[in-house]
Amino acid sequence: EGDEEGEIVVGGNGWGNQSNQLDSPQGLSFDKEENFYVVDKNNHRIQKYEKNLN
């Protein structure tokens, strides 16, 4: 399971505060549904990314 080469799924749109941007990401966590969360330090938020969201 998984990709050997990897794929950018978040933060590929430069630094910023839009929903598809991050500013100083500091942490990453997964829940039991395999969604993941990124601590977006300088935007003072936690971004949730759903597993099957394209």
RANORSUL-V951602 format. One record per pair of residues at least 24 apart in sequence whose C-alpha atoms are under 8 Angstrom apart, sorted by sequence separation. I is the first residue (numbers start at 1). J is the second residue. D is the distance in whole Angstrom. If there is no record, write none. Layout:
i = {I,I}
j = {J,J}
d = {D,D}
This chain:
i = {17}
j = {43}
d = {6}
